[in-house]
């Protein structure tokens, strides 16, 4: 996963913020969503991200898959991802 040019991230006390420098809009991610985004931004595969999250949290692989899908859809809808 790659963010499009003009989108920057900042870690916060409560997760992560994404700033779209073109529009001035920012988005906040809770700690779980932030971990998913950080993991995917590092070039980790989706399956590796699922493994990392199920190892860290008491959650099923199916739930993590759903969370990743939802987060990616939200980032695409907000036009924050590179094509």
Jmol script that loads the backbone (N, CA, C; Angstrom):
load data "model"
ATOM      1  N   UNK A   1       0.846  -1.167   0.000  1.00  0.00           N
ATOM      2  CA  UNK A   1       0.000   0.000   0.000  1.00  0.00           C
ATOM      3  C   UNK A   1       0.892   1.230   0.000  1.00  0.00           C
ATOM      4  N   UNK A   2       0.472   2.228  -0.755  1.00  0.00           N
ATOM      5  CA  UNK A   2       1.204   3.480  -0.817  1.00  0.00           C
ATOM      6  C   UNK A   2       0.209   4.636  -0.755  1.00  0.00           C
ATOM      7  N   UNK A   3       0.532   5.616   0.071  1.00  0.00           N
ATOM      8  CA  UNK A   3      -0.285   6.816   0.107  1.00  0.00           C
ATOM      9  C   UNK A   3       0.067   7.670  -1.102  1.00  0.00           C
ATOM     10  N   UNK A   4      -0.885   8.426  -1.602  1.00  0.00           N
ATOM     11  CA  UNK A   4      -0.606   9.261  -2.767  1.00  0.00           C
ATOM     12  C   UNK A   4       0.253  10.445  -2.339  1.00  0.00           C
ATOM     13  N   UNK A   5       0.984  11.026  -3.277  1.00  0.00           N
ATOM     14  CA  UNK A   5       1.789  12.207  -2.950  1.00  0.00           C
ATOM     15  C   UNK A   5       0.914  13.301  -2.341  1.00  0.00           C
ATOM     16  N   UNK A   6       1.435  13.973  -1.342  1.00  0.00           N
ATOM     17  CA  UNK A   6       0.680  15.028  -0.678  1.00  0.00           C
ATOM     18  C   UNK A   6      -0.060  14.568   0.559  1.00  0.00           C
ATOM     19  N   UNK A   7       0.025  13.271   0.870  1.00  0.00           N
ATOM     20  CA  UNK A   7      -0.593  12.735   2.085  1.00  0.00           C
ATOM     21  C   UNK A   7       0.540  12.368   3.034  1.00  0.00           C
ATOM     22  N   UNK A   8       0.504  12.933   4.223  1.00  0.00           N
ATOM     23  CA  UNK A   8       1.529  12.656   5.220  1.00  0.00           C
ATOM     24  C   UNK A   8       0.894  12.061   6.467  1.00  0.00           C
ATOM     25  N   UNK A   9       1.702  11.322   7.211  1.00  0.00           N
ATOM     26  CA  UNK A   9       1.218  10.693   8.435  1.00  0.00           C
ATOM     27  C   UNK A   9       1.963  11.265   9.629  1.00  0.00           C
ATOM     28  N   UNK A  10       1.299  11.207  10.753  1.00  0.00           N
ATOM     29  CA  UNK A  10       1.930  11.580  12.014  1.00  0.00           C
ATOM     30  C   UNK A  10       1.364  10.678  13.101  1.00  0.00           C
ATOM     31  N   UNK A  11       2.254  10.092  13.871  1.00  0.00           N
ATOM     32  CA  UNK A  11       1.800   9.302  15.017  1.00  0.00           C
ATOM     33  C   UNK A  11       1.279  10.250  16.073  1.00  0.00           C
ATOM     34  N   UNK A  12       0.215   9.840  16.728  1.00  0.00           N
ATOM     35  CA  UNK A  12      -0.368  10.639  17.798  1.00  0.00           C
ATOM     36  C   UNK A  12      -0.486   9.777  19.047  1.00  0.00           C
ATOM     37  N   UNK A  13      -0.830  10.409  20.109  1.00  0.00           N
ATOM     38  CA  UNK A  13      -1.036   9.695  21.372  1.00  0.00           C
ATOM     39  C   UNK A  13      -2.167   8.676  21.242  1.00  0.00           C
ATOM     40  N   UNK A  14      -3.089   8.921  20.326  1.00  0.00           N
ATOM     41  CA  UNK A  14      -4.279   8.084  20.183  1.00  0.00           C
ATOM     42  C   UNK A  14      -4.299   7.271  18.899  1.00  0.00           C
ATOM     43  N   UNK A  15      -3.168   7.166  18.193  1.00  0.00           N
ATOM     44  CA  UNK A  15      -3.123   6.389  16.963  1.00  0.00           C
ATOM     45  C   UNK A  15      -2.292   7.073  15.902  1.00  0.00           C
ATOM     46  N   UNK A  16      -2.966   7.583  14.875  1.00  0.00           N
ATOM     47  CA  UNK A  16      -2.269   8.206  13.755  1.00  0.00           C
ATOM     48  C   UNK A  16      -3.182   9.240  13.114  1.00  0.00           C
ATOM     49  N   UNK A  17      -2.569  10.272  12.560  1.00  0.00           N
ATOM     50  CA  UNK A  17      -3.303  11.256  11.773  1.00  0.00           C
ATOM     51  C   UNK A  17      -2.760  11.218  10.355  1.00  0.00           C
ATOM     52  N   UNK A  18      -3.650  11.353   9.388  1.00  0.00           N
ATOM     53  CA  UNK A  18      -3.284  11.467   7.987  1.00  0.00           C
ATOM     54  C   UNK A  18      -3.705  12.856   7.540  1.00  0.00           C
ATOM     55  N   UNK A  19      -2.805  13.592   6.930  1.00  0.00           N
ATOM     56  CA  UNK A  19      -3.098  14.936   6.447  1.00  0.00           C
ATOM     57  C   UNK A  19      -2.994  14.951   4.934  1.00  0.00           C
ATOM     58  N   UNK A  20      -4.080  15.380   4.298  1.00  0.00           N
ATOM     59  CA  UNK A  20      -4.077  15.591   2.856  1.00  0.00           C
ATOM     60  C   UNK A  20      -3.651  17.041   2.646  1.00  0.00           C
ATOM     61  N   UNK A  21      -2.408  17.234   2.264  1.00  0.00           N
ATOM     62  CA  UNK A  21      -1.871  18.587   2.126  1.00  0.00           C
ATOM     63  C   UNK A  21      -2.544  19.363   0.994  1.00  0.00           C
ATOM     64  N   UNK A  22      -3.127  18.671   0.039  1.00  0.00           N
ATOM     65  CA  UNK A  22      -3.794  19.350  -1.067  1.00  0.00           C
ATOM     66  C   UNK A  22      -5.115  19.975  -0.636  1.00  0.00           C
ATOM     67  N   UNK A  23      -5.879  19.255   0.163  1.00  0.00           N
ATOM     68  CA  UNK A  23      -7.195  19.756   0.580  1.00  0.00           C
ATOM     69  C   UNK A  23      -7.173  20.373   1.975  1.00  0.00           C
ATOM     70  N   UNK A  24      -6.143  20.057   2.759  1.00  0.00           N
ATOM     71  CA  UNK A  24      -6.082  20.528   4.132  1.00  0.00           C
ATOM     72  C   UNK A  24      -6.887  19.675   5.090  1.00  0.00           C
ATOM     73  N   UNK A  25      -7.512  18.618   4.588  1.00  0.00           N
ATOM     74  CA  UNK A  25      -8.302  17.741   5.450  1.00  0.00           C
ATOM     75  C   UNK A  25      -7.385  16.750   6.158  1.00  0.00           C
ATOM     76  N   UNK A  26      -7.760  16.411   7.374  1.00  0.00           N
ATOM     77  CA  UNK A  26      -7.005  15.380   8.074  1.00  0.00           C
ATOM     78  C   UNK A  26      -7.959  14.326   8.616  1.00  0.00           C
ATOM     79  N   UNK A  27      -7.408  13.158   8.792  1.00  0.00           N
ATOM     80  CA  UNK A  27      -8.165  11.990   9.213  1.00  0.00           C
ATOM     81  C   UNK A  27      -7.436  11.372  10.394  1.00  0.00           C
ATOM     82  N   UNK A  28      -8.185  10.910  11.364  1.00  0.00           N
ATOM     83  CA  UNK A  28      -7.566  10.280  12.522  1.00  0.00           C
ATOM     84  C   UNK A  28      -7.879   8.789  12.513  1.00  0.00           C
ATOM     85  N   UNK A  29      -6.898   8.022  12.921  1.00  0.00           N
ATOM     86  CA  UNK A  29      -7.043   6.568  13.003  1.00  0.00           C
ATOM     87  C   UNK A  29      -6.835   6.126  14.440  1.00  0.00           C
ATOM     88  N   UNK A  30      -7.683   5.233  14.897  1.00  0.00           N
ATOM     89  CA  UNK A  30      -7.501   4.688  16.242  1.00  0.00           C
ATOM     90  C   UNK A  30      -6.263   3.792  16.245  1.00  0.00           C
ATOM     91  N   UNK A  31      -5.812   3.345  17.406  1.00  0.00           N
ATOM     92  CA  UNK A  31      -4.578   2.549  17.459  1.00  0.00           C
ATOM     93  C   UNK A  31      -4.587   1.297  16.578  1.00  0.00           C
ATOM     94  N   UNK A  32      -5.708   0.609  16.503  1.00  0.00           N
ATOM     95  CA  UNK A  32      -5.772  -0.599  15.683  1.00  0.00           C
ATOM     96  C   UNK A  32      -5.673  -0.252  14.204  1.00  0.00           C
ATOM     97  N   UNK A  33      -6.420   0.728  13.755  1.00  0.00           N
ATOM     98  CA  UNK A  33      -6.352   1.156  12.357  1.00  0.00           C
ATOM     99  C   UNK A  33      -4.961   1.687  12.030  1.00  0.00           C
ATOM    100  N   UNK A  34      -4.367   2.408  12.960  1.00  0.00           N
ATOM    101  CA  UNK A  34      -3.015   2.938  12.757  1.00  0.00           C
ATOM    102  C   UNK A  34      -2.017   1.803  12.580  1.00  0.00           C
ATOM    103  N   UNK A  35      -2.148   0.753  13.378  1.00  0.00           N
ATOM    104  CA  UNK A  35      -1.248  -0.388  13.254  1.00  0.00           C
ATOM    105  C   UNK A  35      -1.414  -1.055  11.894  1.00  0.00           C
ATOM    106  N   UNK A  36      -2.639  -1.195  11.443  1.00  0.00           N
ATOM    107  CA  UNK A  36      -2.898  -1.778  10.122  1.00  0.00           C
ATOM    108  C   UNK A  36      -2.236  -0.924   9.043  1.00  0.00           C
ATOM    109  N   UNK A  37      -2.451   0.380   9.095  1.00  0.00           N
ATOM    110  CA  UNK A  37      -1.886   1.270   8.079  1.00  0.00           C
ATOM    111  C   UNK A  37      -0.363   1.249   8.132  1.00  0.00           C
ATOM    112  N   UNK A  38       0.214   1.357   9.312  1.00  0.00           N
ATOM    113  CA  UNK A  38       1.680   1.315   9.438  1.00  0.00           C
ATOM    114  C   UNK A  38       2.248   0.023   8.844  1.00  0.00           C
ATOM    115  N   UNK A  39       1.610  -1.086   9.182  1.00  0.00           N
ATOM    116  CA  UNK A  39       2.068  -2.390   8.714  1.00  0.00           C
ATOM    117  C   UNK A  39       2.017  -2.457   7.187  1.00  0.00           C
ATOM    118  N   UNK A  40       0.927  -2.008   6.593  1.00  0.00           N
ATOM    119  CA  UNK A  40       0.794  -2.054   5.138  1.00  0.00           C
ATOM    120  C   UNK A  40       1.716  -1.056   4.449  1.00  0.00           C
ATOM    121  N   UNK A  41       1.948   0.092   5.063  1.00  0.00           N
ATOM    122  CA  UNK A  41       2.861   1.083   4.487  1.00  0.00           C
ATOM    123  C   UNK A  41       4.304   0.586   4.465  1.00  0.00           C
ATOM    124  N   UNK A  42       4.638  -0.315   5.375  1.00  0.00           N
ATOM    125  CA  UNK A  42       5.985  -0.891   5.420  1.00  0.00           C
ATOM    126  C   UNK A  42       6.215  -1.894   4.299  1.00  0.00           C
ATOM    127  N   UNK A  43       5.186  -2.152   3.494  1.00  0.00           N
ATOM    128  CA  UNK A  43       5.322  -3.099   2.400  1.00  0.00           C
ATOM    129  C   UNK A  43       4.946  -4.513   2.775  1.00  0.00           C
ATOM    130  N   UNK A  44       4.397  -4.668   3.955  1.00  0.00           N
ATOM    131  CA  UNK A  44       3.968  -5.974   4.425  1.00  0.00           C
ATOM    132  C   UNK A  44       2.751  -6.422   3.618  1.00  0.00           C
ATOM    133  N   UNK A  45       2.694  -7.696   3.313  1.00  0.00           N
ATOM    134  CA  UNK A  45       1.536  -8.212   2.588  1.00  0.00           C
ATOM    135  C   UNK A  45       0.306  -8.205   3.497  1.00  0.00           C
ATOM    136  N   UNK A  46      -0.821  -8.301   2.876  1.00  0.00           N
ATOM    137  CA  UNK A  46      -2.074  -8.335   3.629  1.00  0.00           C
ATOM    138  C   UNK A  46      -2.079  -9.519   4.599  1.00  0.00           C
ATOM    139  N   UNK A  47      -1.608 -10.691   4.140  1.00  0.00           N
ATOM    140  CA  UNK A  47      -1.586 -11.871   5.005  1.00  0.00           C
ATOM    141  C   UNK A  47      -0.630 -11.686   6.169  1.00  0.00           C
ATOM    142  N   UNK A  48       0.513 -11.053   5.923  1.00  0.00           N
ATOM    143  CA  UNK A  48       1.455 -10.783   7.009  1.00  0.00           C
ATOM    144  C   UNK A  48       0.834  -9.815   8.021  1.00  0.00           C
ATOM    145  N   UNK A  49       0.066  -8.850   7.534  1.00  0.00           N
ATOM    146  CA  UNK A  49      -0.611  -7.914   8.432  1.00  0.00           C
ATOM    147  C   UNK A  49      -1.629  -8.652   9.296  1.00  0.00           C
ATOM    148  N   UNK A  50      -2.361  -9.578   8.696  1.00  0.00           N
ATOM    149  CA  UNK A  50      -3.327 -10.374   9.456  1.00  0.00           C
ATOM    150  C   UNK A  50      -2.612 -11.155  10.545  1.00  0.00           C
ATOM    151  N   UNK A  51      -1.513 -11.782  10.205  1.00  0.00           N
ATOM    152  CA  UNK A  51      -0.745 -12.562  11.179  1.00  0.00           C
ATOM    153  C   UNK A  51      -0.232 -11.671  12.307  1.00  0.00           C
ATOM    154  N   UNK A  52       0.273 -10.493  11.959  1.00  0.00           N
ATOM    155  CA  UNK A  52       0.798  -9.569  12.977  1.00  0.00           C
ATOM    156  C   UNK A  52      -0.303  -9.129  13.934  1.00  0.00           C
ATOM    157  N   UNK A  53      -1.472  -8.822  13.405  1.00  0.00           N
ATOM    158  CA  UNK A  53      -2.543  -8.337  14.267  1.00  0.00           C
ATOM    159  C   UNK A  53      -3.162  -9.431  15.110  1.00  0.00           C
ATOM    160  N   UNK A  54      -3.309 -10.626  14.558  1.00  0.00           N
ATOM    161  CA  UNK A  54      -3.876 -11.708  15.375  1.00  0.00           C
ATOM    162  C   UNK A  54      -2.890 -12.121  16.452  1.00  0.00           C
ATOM    163  N   UNK A  55      -1.603 -11.926  16.208  1.00  0.00           N
ATOM    164  CA  UNK A  55      -0.609 -12.219  17.230  1.00  0.00           C
ATOM    165  C   UNK A  55      -0.572 -11.184  18.335  1.00  0.00           C
ATOM    166  N   UNK A  56      -0.971  -9.973  18.003  1.00  0.00           N
ATOM    167  CA  UNK A  56      -0.911  -8.880  18.978  1.00  0.00           C
ATOM    168  C   UNK A  56      -2.215  -8.713  19.763  1.00  0.00           C
ATOM    169  N   UNK A  57      -3.337  -8.973  19.107  1.00  0.00           N
ATOM    170  CA  UNK A  57      -4.646  -8.792  19.731  1.00  0.00           C
ATOM    171  C   UNK A  57      -5.393 -10.111  19.766  1.00  0.00           C
ATOM    172  N   UNK A  58      -6.314 -10.231  20.678  1.00  0.00           N
ATOM    173  CA  UNK A  58      -7.151 -11.416  20.785  1.00  0.00           C
ATOM    174  C   UNK A  58      -8.331 -11.250  19.823  1.00  0.00           C
ATOM    175  N   UNK A  59      -8.049 -11.485  18.548  1.00  0.00           N
ATOM    176  CA  UNK A  59      -9.052 -11.287  17.511  1.00  0.00           C
ATOM    177  C   UNK A  59      -8.835 -12.336  16.423  1.00  0.00           C
ATOM    178  N   UNK A  60      -9.909 -12.701  15.742  1.00  0.00           N
ATOM    179  CA  UNK A  60      -9.807 -13.729  14.704  1.00  0.00           C
ATOM    180  C   UNK A  60      -9.228 -13.140  13.416  1.00  0.00           C
ATOM    181  N   UNK A  61      -8.674 -14.028  12.613  1.00  0.00           N
ATOM    182  CA  UNK A  61      -8.145 -13.618  11.307  1.00  0.00           C
ATOM    183  C   UNK A  61      -9.260 -13.043  10.443  1.00  0.00           C
ATOM    184  N   UNK A  62     -10.459 -13.595  10.551  1.00  0.00           N
ATOM    185  CA  UNK A  62     -11.591 -13.094   9.766  1.00  0.00           C
ATOM    186  C   UNK A  62     -11.920 -11.648  10.141  1.00  0.00           C
ATOM    187  N   UNK A  63     -11.874 -11.335  11.429  1.00  0.00           N
ATOM    188  CA  UNK A  63     -12.165  -9.968  11.870  1.00  0.00           C
ATOM    189  C   UNK A  63     -11.097  -9.004  11.373  1.00  0.00           C
ATOM    190  N   UNK A  64      -9.845  -9.430  11.425  1.00  0.00           N
ATOM    191  CA  UNK A  64      -8.757  -8.583  10.932  1.00  0.00           C
ATOM    192  C   UNK A  64      -8.913  -8.346   9.437  1.00  0.00           C
ATOM    193  N   UNK A  65      -9.241  -9.389   8.690  1.00  0.00           N
ATOM    194  CA  UNK A  65      -9.478  -9.239   7.243  1.00  0.00           C
ATOM    195  C   UNK A  65     -10.573  -8.203   6.983  1.00  0.00           C
ATOM    196  N   UNK A  66     -11.661  -8.296   7.738  1.00  0.00           N
ATOM    197  CA  UNK A  66     -12.760  -7.335   7.579  1.00  0.00           C
ATOM    198  C   UNK A  66     -12.289  -5.921   7.906  1.00  0.00           C
ATOM    199  N   UNK A  67     -11.510  -5.783   8.966  1.00  0.00           N
ATOM    200  CA  UNK A  67     -11.002  -4.466   9.358  1.00  0.00           C
ATOM    201  C   UNK A  67     -10.087  -3.889   8.284  1.00  0.00           C
ATOM    202  N   UNK A  68      -9.199  -4.713   7.749  1.00  0.00           N
ATOM    203  CA  UNK A  68      -8.292  -4.245   6.696  1.00  0.00           C
ATOM    204  C   UNK A  68      -9.094  -3.807   5.475  1.00  0.00           C
ATOM    205  N   UNK A  69     -10.058  -4.611   5.077  1.00  0.00           N
ATOM    206  CA  UNK A  69     -10.896  -4.270   3.923  1.00  0.00           C
ATOM    207  C   UNK A  69     -11.606  -2.945   4.151  1.00  0.00           C
ATOM    208  N   UNK A  70     -12.181  -2.764   5.328  1.00  0.00           N
ATOM    209  CA  UNK A  70     -12.913  -1.527   5.634  1.00  0.00           C
ATOM    210  C   UNK A  70     -11.987  -0.315   5.619  1.00  0.00           C
ATOM    211  N   UNK A  71     -10.826  -0.453   6.242  1.00  0.00           N
ATOM    212  CA  UNK A  71      -9.880   0.667   6.301  1.00  0.00           C
ATOM    213  C   UNK A  71      -9.399   1.037   4.901  1.00  0.00           C
ATOM    214  N   UNK A  72      -9.061   0.036   4.090  1.00  0.00           N
ATOM    215  CA  UNK A  72      -8.611   0.318   2.729  1.00  0.00           C
ATOM    216  C   UNK A  72      -9.707   0.982   1.902  1.00  0.00           C
ATOM    217  N   UNK A  73     -10.951   0.542   2.078  1.00  0.00           N
ATOM    218  CA  UNK A  73     -12.069   1.167   1.368  1.00  0.00           C
ATOM    219  C   UNK A  73     -12.221   2.631   1.781  1.00  0.00           C
ATOM    220  N   UNK A  74     -12.096   2.900   3.079  1.00  0.00           N
ATOM    221  CA  UNK A  74     -12.210   4.276   3.559  1.00  0.00           C
ATOM    222  C   UNK A  74     -11.076   5.149   3.024  1.00  0.00           C
ATOM    223  N   UNK A  75      -9.865   4.606   2.973  1.00  0.00           N
ATOM    224  CA  UNK A  75      -8.736   5.373   2.433  1.00  0.00           C
ATOM    225  C   UNK A  75      -8.908   5.628   0.940  1.00  0.00           C
ATOM    226  N   UNK A  76      -9.434   4.648   0.214  1.00  0.00           N
ATOM    227  CA  UNK A  76      -9.691   4.837  -1.219  1.00  0.00           C
ATOM    228  C   UNK A  76     -10.786   5.873  -1.435  1.00  0.00           C
ATOM    229  N   UNK A  77     -11.851   5.793  -0.671  1.00  0.00           N
ATOM    230  CA  UNK A  77     -12.952   6.742  -0.792  1.00  0.00           C
ATOM    231  C   UNK A  77     -12.475   8.166  -0.522  1.00  0.00           C
ATOM    232  N   UNK A  78     -11.575   8.325   0.444  1.00  0.00           N
ATOM    233  CA  UNK A  78     -11.024   9.638   0.769  1.00  0.00           C
ATOM    234  C   UNK A  78      -9.925  10.061  -0.206  1.00  0.00           C
ATOM    235  N   UNK A  79      -9.615   9.175  -1.177  1.00  0.00           N
ATOM    236  CA  UNK A  79      -8.590   9.439  -2.202  1.00  0.00           C
ATOM    237  C   UNK A  79      -7.212   9.688  -1.589  1.00  0.00           C
ATOM    238  N   UNK A  80      -6.883   8.873  -0.584  1.00  0.00           N
ATOM    239  CA  UNK A  80      -5.597   9.010   0.090  1.00  0.00           C
ATOM    240  C   UNK A  80      -4.559   8.015  -0.412  1.00  0.00           C
ATOM    241  N   UNK A  81      -4.988   7.024  -1.189  1.00  0.00           N
ATOM    242  CA  UNK A  81      -4.065   6.008  -1.674  1.00  0.00           C
ATOM    243  C   UNK A  81      -3.581   6.327  -3.084  1.00  0.00           C
ATOM    244  N   UNK A  82      -2.340   5.921  -3.360  1.00  0.00           N
ATOM    245  CA  UNK A  82      -1.815   6.043  -4.712  1.00  0.00           C
ATOM    246  C   UNK A  82      -2.539   5.058  -5.605  1.00  0.00           C
ATOM    247  N   UNK A  83      -2.643   5.386  -6.854  1.00  0.00           N
ATOM    248  CA  UNK A  83      -3.365   4.519  -7.805  1.00  0.00           C
ATOM    249  C   UNK A  83      -2.675   3.213  -8.034  1.00  0.00           C
TER     250      UNK A  83
END
end "model"
wireframe off; spacefill off
backbone 0.3
color backbone group
